[in-house]
Amino acid sequence: MRIACLQFAPRVGDVNDNLNRADAVLSRANPEDLDLIVLPELAFTGYNFRSLQHISPFLEPTAAGITSLWARTAALKYNCYVTAGYPEKVDVSPKWPASPEYYNSTVMVNPDGETVAHYRKTFLYYTDETWALEGTGFYSGSIPDLGDVAMGICMDLNPYKFEAPWIAWEFSHHILRVQANLVIVSMAWLTREDATTYSQRPNDPDMETLSYWISRLEPLIRAEAEGEIIVVFANRCGVEDEAVYAGTSAVLGIHSGEVNVYGILGRGEKDLLVVDTSCRPTAKLVSQPNSAASAASSVETGASESTACTSPDIEAAISKLEDELTPITEDISDEPEELTPISKGNPGEPDEGTPASEAIIKDPDTIHASSHKGRDQVVTTPEPPMPDPALSPTPTERSPQFRPTTPPDQTELSFLRNTLGPRILCFEDCGLRSM
């Protein structure tokens, strides 16, 4: 299956220019023989609306507005399915008297321009709650040429309202229950980094964000299903007021307890990611011990107790592991390439501080098109420090883009330490959140 993620930086309320931006990305890429194009959440309106009054001029009738028209045009032009997010206004006149209904929705059209799927976001981020209603449940359906499809929108990946237990895994369990082979997630996912520092490396993926997304799919990895599950994360990039978006759109394949990476974009790239899931993945997500010596040893020997996601001792072992991207070479061997440890400190200074996941990705143009061929790219995903509760900001001091949440209790933290390891536990404690 040939899948494309259209990552760009729409601006709030600037619909015409946003349409032109998307068209420019597609025209520049000029893709051929596509099966599916996926656009971000609220693709052409922008996301960061303050209220119902703010978004009202941009609401669209169900599967009949400017977003649906664009999707039909693109589907006919490229002879493929197209999925895009939009703000939906429901016609309630048939059941009048009734209250108005507005949803954060996604529409899918087929190569003939016909609407074949429609989904309303079920788990709302607090920005959505200012204007939208909750949908009735995650999408599932059988779609010709695509197979059994599950769809979600951004916050659907998280625990409900950030109040449900981390281990509820609502969206992942839905995927397993409907036995989906294709998962589509349109997103407007935030990073907590400052816009200035975040934009300094636009071509580098945000590895912390990618790790978090994968952590929310843990039940799929543990299930070790025989068939591959393709997961499409179509995120946006850019800045809206104080909101900085993480980019890093990716297409992953989860198979037999392993996570393969078919393609990934940088945090600030405005580009069309095109992958072919019938071809060999460009990278594999594996786990490496903190010790460089044991990392080299276990990679060379293929020791399952430290590198294989399928290990029966994963609950005890994963707390020692961190996620790394290891390139898949042309060699037919299934053993991953050895990772080269890199010092985190300044030159000449000892390596101190919290552990970090670091790897050298060889031939980085196999990871995303804008990489410089022939140069090694260092991808570093440092672990954030555990916060001091006494220094945590009050709700009024936090950015309006992030909902203050209650930290997990000690029982849940203990479970996370044993099953997710320090990286993901640290994400949860530090409040990495999205919409």
C-alpha positions in Angstrom: 0.0 0.0 0.0 1.3 3.4 -0.9 0.5 6.0 1.7 1.1 9.7 1.8 1.0 12.1 4.8 0.6 15.7 3.9 2.4 17.7 6.7 2.2 21.5 6.5 1.6 24.5 8.7 -1.9 25.9 8.4 -2.9 29.1 10.1 -6.0 29.7 12.2 -8.8 31.0 10.1 -6.7 31.5 6.9 -8.6 28.9 4.9 -7.8 30.1 1.4 -4.1 30.3 2.0 -4.1 27.0 3.9 -5.7 25.4 0.8 -2.9 26.9 -1.3 -0.3 25.7 1.1 -1.6 22.1 0.8 -1.8 22.3 -2.9 1.8 23.6 -3.1 3.1 20.6 -1.1 1.2 18.2 -3.3 2.3 19.8 -6.6 5.9 19.9 -5.5 5.9 16.2 -4.6 3.8 15.2 -7.7 3.1 11.7 -6.2 2.1 8.8 -8.4 0.2 5.5 -7.8 -1.0 6.4 -4.3 -3.6 4.4 -2.4 -4.2 6.9 0.5 -3.5 10.6 1.4 -3.9 11.6 5.0 -4.1 15.2 6.2 -3.9 16.6 9.7 -6.7 17.4 12.2 -8.7 20.6 11.2 -6.4 20.7 8.2 -7.6 23.9 6.5 -9.0 25.9 9.3 -6.1 25.7 11.7 -6.6 24.3 15.2 -6.1 26.8 18.1 -9.6 28.4 18.3 -10.5 30.1 21.6 -14.3 29.6 21.5 -17.3 28.7 19.5 -17.7 32.3 18.4 -14.1 32.2 17.1 -14.5 29.0 15.0 -18.2 29.6 13.9 -17.3 31.3 10.6 -15.2 28.3 9.6 -17.7 25.5 10.5 -18.6 23.2 7.6 -21.7 21.2 6.8 -21.3 17.4 7.3 -19.1 16.1 4.5 -20.1 18.9 2.2 -17.8 21.9 3.0 -14.6 23.2 1.5 -12.5 20.4 3.1 -14.7 17.7 1.6 -14.6 19.4 -1.8 -10.8 19.6 -1.6 -10.6 15.9 -0.6 -12.8 14.9 -3.6 -10.8 16.9 -6.0 -7.5 15.4 -4.8 -9.0 11.9 -4.7 -10.1 12.2 -8.4 -6.8 13.7 -9.4 -4.6 11.2 -7.7 -7.0 8.2 -8.0 -6.7 7.4 -4.3 -8.5 7.7 -0.9 -8.2 11.0 0.9 -8.7 11.6 4.6 -8.8 15.1 6.1 -10.0 16.8 9.3 -12.5 19.6 9.5 -14.9 21.4 12.0 -18.4 20.0 11.4 -21.7 21.7 11.8 -24.6 19.2 11.8 -27.9 20.1 10.2 -30.3 19.5 13.1 -33.4 20.7 11.3 -34.8 17.2 10.7 -35.0 16.6 14.4 -36.0 20.2 15.4 -36.3 21.3 18.1 -32.8 20.3 19.0 -29.6 22.0 20.2 -26.9 22.8 17.7 -24.3 20.1 17.2 -20.6 20.8 16.3 -17.8 18.2 16.1 -14.1 17.9 15.4 -14.4 15.5 12.5 -12.6 13.6 9.8 -14.0 12.7 6.3 -12.7 10.0 3.9 -13.5 9.9 0.2 -12.7 7.2 -2.3 -11.0 7.5 -5.7 -14.4 8.2 -7.2 -14.9 11.2 -4.9 -17.6 9.5 -2.8 -17.7 9.8 1.0 -17.0 6.3 2.4 -16.2 7.1 6.0 -16.8 9.8 8.5 -15.6 10.1 12.1 -16.2 12.5 15.0 -13.5 12.9 17.6 -14.4 11.0 20.8 -11.8 12.2 23.3 -11.7 16.0 23.3 -8.7 18.1 24.2 -9.7 21.1 26.3 -9.4 23.4 23.3 -12.0 21.2 21.5 -14.3 21.4 24.5 -14.8 25.2 24.0 -16.9 24.4 20.9 -17.3 20.7 20.0 -19.3 17.8 21.3 -17.8 14.3 21.9 -18.3 11.7 19.2 -20.0 8.4 20.0 -16.9 6.2 19.7 -13.8 5.4 17.6 -14.3 4.5 14.0 -14.0 1.1 12.5 -15.1 -0.2 9.1 -14.1 -2.3 6.1 -13.1 -0.2 3.1 -12.4 -1.6 -0.3 -8.6 -1.8 -1.1 -7.7 -0.6 2.4 -9.1 -3.4 4.5 -10.3 -3.2 8.1 -9.7 0.4 9.1 -9.7 2.1 12.5 -9.6 5.9 12.8 -8.9 8.3 15.6 -8.1 12.0 16.0 -5.1 13.1 18.1 -6.4 13.2 21.7 -8.1 9.8 21.0 -4.6 8.3 21.5 -4.5 9.5 25.1 -6.4 8.4 28.3 -9.9 9.9 28.4 -9.6 13.5 29.6 -6.2 12.5 31.1 -8.3 11.2 33.9 -8.6 7.6 32.9 -5.7 5.3 34.0 -2.8 5.2 31.7 -3.3 1.4 31.3 -6.9 1.8 30.1 -5.4 1.9 26.5 -8.9 2.8 25.1 -7.9 3.4 21.5 -5.4 0.5 21.3 -7.9 -1.9 22.6 -10.4 -0.7 20.1 -7.9 -1.4 17.3 -7.4 -5.0 18.6 -11.1 -5.5 19.1 -12.0 -4.6 15.5 -8.9 -6.4 14.2 -7.9 -3.4 12.1 -5.0 -3.8 9.6 -4.8 0.0 9.0 -5.0 2.7 11.7 -5.3 6.4 10.6 -4.7 9.2 13.1 -5.1 12.8 12.0 -3.4 15.0 14.5 -2.6 18.6 15.6 -0.1 17.4 18.3 1.8 19.8 20.4 5.3 19.9 21.7 6.2 21.7 25.0 9.4 23.0 23.6 9.9 26.7 22.9 9.1 27.7 19.4 12.6 29.3 18.9 14.6 26.2 20.0 12.2 23.8 18.4 12.6 25.4 15.0 16.4 25.2 15.0 16.3 21.6 13.7 13.2 21.5 11.4 14.4 18.4 9.6 14.9 16.3 12.7 11.9 14.2 13.9 10.8 14.8 17.5 11.8 11.4 18.9 10.2 12.1 22.3 6.9 12.6 20.6 7.3 9.5 18.5 8.2 7.5 21.5 5.1 8.7 23.3 2.8 7.8 20.4 4.3 4.3 20.3 3.9 3.9 24.1 0.2 4.5 23.6 0.1 1.5 21.2 1.8 -0.9 23.6 -1.2 -3.4 23.6 -0.7 -3.8 19.8 3.0 -4.5 20.3 2.3 -7.0 23.1 -0.4 -8.8 21.1 2.2 -10.0 18.6 -0.5 -10.4 16.0 0.5 -12.5 12.9 -0.6 -9.8 10.4 1.0 -6.4 10.2 -0.9 -3.4 11.5 -0.1 -0.2 9.6 -0.3 2.9 11.7 -0.4 6.4 10.0 0.3 9.5 12.2 -0.5 12.5 10.1 0.5 15.6 12.1 0.9 19.2 11.3 3.8 21.6 12.0 4.2 25.3 12.6 3.1 27.7 15.4 -0.3 29.2 16.3 0.0 31.8 19.1 1.6 29.9 22.0 0.9 26.5 20.4 3.9 24.8 18.8 3.2 21.7 16.8 5.4 18.6 16.8 5.3 17.6 13.1 7.0 14.2 12.9 4.4 12.6 10.7 5.1 8.9 10.4 4.0 5.6 9.0 4.7 2.6 11.2 4.2 -1.1 10.9 3.6 -3.3 14.0 4.2 -6.9 13.4 5.1 -9.8 15.7 5.9 -7.5 18.5 8.2 -5.3 16.5 7.8 -1.7 15.3 9.0 -1.0 11.8 9.3 2.6 10.5 8.4 3.0 6.8 9.0 6.7 6.8 9.1 9.8 9.0 9.2 13.6 8.6 11.0 16.2 10.6 9.4 18.3 13.2 9.2 21.4 11.0 9.1 19.9 7.5 6.4 21.0 5.1 6.4 18.0 2.8 4.6 15.0 1.6 5.8 11.8 3.2 5.2 8.9 0.7 5.9 5.3 1.7 5.2 1.9 0.2 4.4 -0.7 2.9 5.1 -3.5 0.5 8.7 -2.5 0.5 11.3 -3.1 3.1 11.0 -0.7 6.1 13.6 2.0 6.4 14.2 1.5 10.1 13.2 -0.7 13.0 12.4 0.5 16.5 14.4 -1.7 19.0 15.3 -1.5 22.6 18.8 -0.9 23.9 20.2 -1.2 27.4 21.7 2.0 29.0 25.1 0.4 29.1 27.0 0.9 25.9 29.0 -2.2 26.4 26.0 -4.4 26.9 24.3 -2.6 24.0 27.1 -3.6 21.6 27.2 -7.1 23.0 23.5 -7.8 22.8 23.2 -6.3 19.3 26.0 -8.4 18.0 24.7 -11.6 19.5 21.0 -10.8 18.9 20.2 -11.5 22.6 16.5 -11.5 22.9 16.5 -10.6 26.6 17.6 -7.1 25.8 16.6 -6.3 22.3 13.5 -8.3 21.3 10.1 -6.8 22.0 8.8 -10.4 21.9 10.8 -11.5 25.0 8.6 -13.3 27.6 10.4 -11.4 30.3 9.5 -8.0 28.8 7.8 -6.8 32.1 11.0 -7.2 34.0 13.4 -6.2 31.2 11.8 -3.2 29.7 12.4 -1.0 32.7 16.1 -1.2 31.7 15.6 -0.4 28.1 15.1 2.7 25.9 13.8 3.1 22.4 16.2 3.7 19.5 15.9 3.8 15.8 18.2 1.3 14.2 18.5 1.5 10.4 17.7 -1.5 8.4 20.5 -2.2 5.9 20.4 -4.0 2.6 21.9 -7.1 4.3 19.4 -10.0 4.5 20.4 -10.5 8.1 17.6 -9.8 10.6 20.0 -8.6 13.2 19.9 -4.8 13.8 22.9 -2.6 13.0 25.1 -1.8 16.0 24.5 1.6 17.6 27.3 3.9 18.3 27.2 5.6 21.7 27.5 9.4 21.7 28.5 11.7 24.5 25.8 14.0 25.6 28.1 16.6 27.2 30.1 19.3 25.7 33.5 18.3 24.1 36.1 17.5 26.7 33.5 17.3 29.5 32.6 14.0 31.2 29.2 12.5 30.3 26.9 13.2 33.3 23.2 13.6 34.0 20.2 11.6 33.1 20.4 8.8 30.6 19.5 9.6 27.0 18.5 7.5 24.0 20.9 8.3 21.1 21.7 6.6 17.8 23.5 7.3 14.6 21.2 6.8 11.7 23.2 5.8 8.6 22.1 7.2 5.2 19.4 9.4 6.7 17.7 10.1 3.4 16.0 6.7 3.8 14.3 8.2 6.9 13.0 11.5 5.4 13.6 13.1 2.0 15.2 16.3 3.3 18.1 14.6 4.9 21.6 15.2 3.4 22.7 12.0 1.7 26.1 10.7 2.7 26.2 12.4 6.1 25.4 10.7 9.4 22.6 12.3 11.3 22.5 12.2 15.1 19.0 11.7 16.5 18.9 12.4 20.2 15.9 12.0 22.5 16.9 13.0 26.0 14.9 11.9 29.0 13.2 14.9 30.7 14.1 15.2 34.4 11.6 14.2 37.0 9.8 17.3 38.1 9.9 18.7 41.6 6.2 19.0 42.7 7.1 21.9 44.9 8.3 23.8 41.8 5.5 22.8 39.6 3.5 25.8 38.2 0.0 26.5 39.3 -2.7 26.0 36.7 -2.8 29.7 36.0 0.9 29.8 35.4 0.8 27.0 32.8 0.5 27.6 29.1 -3.2 27.6 28.1 -2.4 24.8 25.7 -1.9 22.2 28.4 -4.4 20.9 30.9 -3.1 20.5 34.4 -3.5 16.9 35.4 -3.3 14.8 38.6 -0.2 12.6 38.6 -0.7 8.8 38.7 -0.9 7.2 42.1 1.9 5.1 43.5 0.3 1.8 42.3 0.0 3.1 38.8 3.6 4.5 38.9 4.8 1.1 40.0 3.0 -0.6 37.2 4.5 1.9 34.7 8.0 1.4 35.9 7.7 -2.4 35.5 6.0 -2.3 32.1 6.9 0.9 30.2 10.4 1.6 31.6 11.9 5.0 32.7 11.4 6.8 29.4 7.7 6.5 29.2 7.2 6.9 32.9 9.1 10.1 32.7 6.8 11.3 29.9 3.8 10.7 32.0 5.3 12.3 35.1 6.4 15.4 33.2 3.0 15.9 31.8 3.8 15.5 28.1 0.4 16.1 26.6 -1.3 16.7 23.3 -4.7 17.6 22.1 
